[in-house]
Amino acid sequence: MSATLHGTITNSDGVQLNHNIVVRFFTPSTDTEVHKSAAVSDASGNFYVYDAPAGTYDVGIKPQGALSNLVASKTFTEGNTTDVAFGDVRFGDLTFDDAVTAADRGVLLNHWGIGGDCYGYAGDWLLPQCPSPPPPGGACYGYVIS
């Protein structure tokens, strides 16, 4: 049996919070990865990881297109849920290297001022959301986490 991480993210820039998120658990005060998982946040910034290892870890997240956030020394107990607030998501990492640099600016400028093939169509492009709370076992189908 594993522990559960209930994470929350915020965004002061007004960007929607439906994101694929990579979640990494590190031995405290090191860069030694113990476990890696993936999640999808809902429009309110909530997400869950159902296979968190029991123990105390520094927990890092990296939403797609954003910089990583790290929260130190969170304790996870088998069979219980630990709430972790990761704070504000800082967007701009379009090259997936965990830094916002001239390379990211170049990606943005290459596509500045153009719309997608479906620009103007009704509806939105947000990921379908897993029910909250998710079905037994945490299984969410219907979207891909890359």
C-alpha positions as CSV (number, residue, x, y, z in Angstrom):
1,M,0.0,0.0,0.0
2,S,1.2,3.5,-0.9
3,A,0.6,7.0,0.4
4,T,-1.3,9.7,-1.5
5,L,-0.2,13.1,-2.3
6,H,-2.9,15.8,-2.8
7,G,-1.1,18.7,-4.4
8,T,-2.3,22.2,-5.2
9,I,-0.9,24.8,-7.6
10,T,-1.9,28.4,-8.2
11,N,-1.3,30.9,-11.0
12,S,-1.3,34.6,-10.6
13,D,-1.0,35.2,-14.3
14,G,-4.6,34.0,-14.9
15,V,-3.5,31.0,-17.0
16,Q,-5.8,27.9,-16.8
17,L,-4.4,25.3,-14.3
18,N,-5.4,22.1,-16.2
19,H,-1.9,20.7,-16.8
20,N,0.1,17.5,-17.1
21,I,2.5,17.5,-14.1
22,V,5.6,15.4,-13.5
23,V,6.0,14.7,-9.8
24,R,9.4,13.7,-8.3
25,F,10.3,12.5,-4.8
26,F,13.9,13.2,-3.6
27,T,15.9,12.1,-0.6
28,P,15.7,15.3,1.6
29,S,18.4,17.9,0.8
30,T,19.8,15.9,-2.2
31,D,19.0,15.5,-5.9
32,T,18.6,11.7,-5.5
33,E,15.3,10.8,-7.0
34,V,13.5,8.0,-5.2
35,H,10.2,8.0,-7.1
36,K,8.6,9.6,-10.2
37,S,5.0,9.9,-11.1
38,A,2.6,11.9,-13.2
39,A,-0.7,13.7,-12.6
40,V,-3.1,16.1,-14.2
41,S,-4.4,19.2,-12.3
42,D,-8.0,20.3,-12.5
43,A,-9.1,23.9,-13.2
44,S,-8.7,24.7,-9.5
45,G,-5.1,23.5,-9.4
46,N,-5.7,20.2,-7.5
47,F,-4.0,17.0,-8.4
48,Y,-3.4,13.6,-6.8
49,V,-0.6,11.0,-6.8
50,Y,-1.8,7.7,-5.5
51,D,1.6,5.9,-5.6
52,A,3.6,8.1,-3.3
53,P,6.2,6.2,-1.3
54,A,6.0,6.3,2.5
55,G,8.7,8.4,4.1
56,T,10.0,12.0,4.2
57,Y,10.9,13.6,0.9
58,D,11.6,16.8,-0.9
59,V,8.8,16.8,-3.6
60,G,9.3,18.6,-6.9
61,I,6.7,19.2,-9.6
62,K,7.0,20.4,-13.1
63,P,3.8,21.4,-15.0
64,Q,4.1,21.2,-18.7
65,G,5.4,24.5,-20.1
66,A,6.4,25.8,-16.6
67,L,9.3,25.9,-14.3
68,S,9.6,23.4,-11.5
69,N,8.6,24.0,-7.9
70,L,10.1,22.2,-4.8
71,V,8.7,21.7,-1.3
72,A,11.1,20.3,1.2
73,S,10.6,17.7,3.9
74,K,7.1,16.4,3.4
75,T,6.2,13.2,5.3
76,F,4.0,10.6,3.6
77,T,2.4,7.8,5.7
78,E,1.2,4.6,4.1
79,G,-2.6,4.6,3.6
80,N,-2.9,8.4,4.3
81,T,-3.1,11.6,2.2
82,T,-0.6,14.4,2.6
83,D,-1.6,17.9,1.4
84,V,1.2,19.8,-0.3
85,A,0.8,23.4,-1.6
86,F,3.4,24.0,-4.4
87,G,2.5,27.7,-4.9
88,D,2.5,29.7,-8.0
89,V,3.2,28.1,-11.4
90,R,5.7,30.1,-13.4
91,F,5.1,29.6,-17.1
92,G,7.5,30.1,-20.0
93,D,9.7,26.9,-20.2
94,L,8.8,26.0,-23.8
95,T,12.0,23.9,-24.4
96,F,11.5,21.7,-21.3
97,D,14.9,22.4,-19.7
98,D,13.5,23.9,-16.5
99,A,14.8,27.4,-17.4
100,V,13.2,30.4,-19.3
101,T,15.9,31.5,-21.7
102,A,16.4,33.0,-25.2
103,A,15.6,29.6,-26.6
104,D,12.1,29.7,-25.1
105,R,11.7,33.3,-26.5
106,G,12.7,32.0,-29.9
107,V,10.0,29.3,-29.8
108,L,7.4,31.9,-28.9
109,L,8.5,34.4,-31.5
110,N,8.4,31.8,-34.3
111,H,4.7,31.5,-33.7
112,W,3.8,35.0,-32.5
113,G,0.6,36.4,-33.9
114,I,-0.8,33.2,-35.5
115,G,-3.7,31.1,-34.5
116,G,-4.1,27.3,-34.6
117,D,-6.1,25.5,-37.3
118,C,-9.2,25.6,-35.1
119,Y,-8.8,29.2,-33.9
120,G,-12.3,30.7,-33.4
121,Y,-14.1,27.3,-33.0
122,A,-16.5,27.1,-30.1
123,G,-15.4,25.3,-26.9
124,D,-12.0,25.0,-25.3
125,W,-8.8,22.8,-25.4
126,L,-8.7,22.0,-21.8
127,L,-7.9,18.4,-20.9
128,P,-10.8,16.2,-19.9
129,Q,-10.7,16.0,-16.1
130,C,-10.7,13.0,-13.9
131,P,-13.7,13.0,-11.6
132,S,-13.0,14.4,-8.1
133,P,-12.6,12.3,-6.2
134,P,-11.2,9.9,-8.8
135,P,-12.6,6.4,-9.3
136,P,-11.4,3.6,-7.0
137,G,-7.7,3.0,-7.5
138,G,-7.1,6.4,-8.9
139,A,-7.6,5.3,-12.5
140,C,-8.3,8.1,-14.9
141,Y,-8.9,7.3,-18.5
142,G,-9.5,9.5,-21.5
143,Y,-6.4,11.7,-21.6
144,V,-2.7,11.2,-22.0
145,I,0.0,12.3,-19.6
146,S,3.3,12.7,-21.5
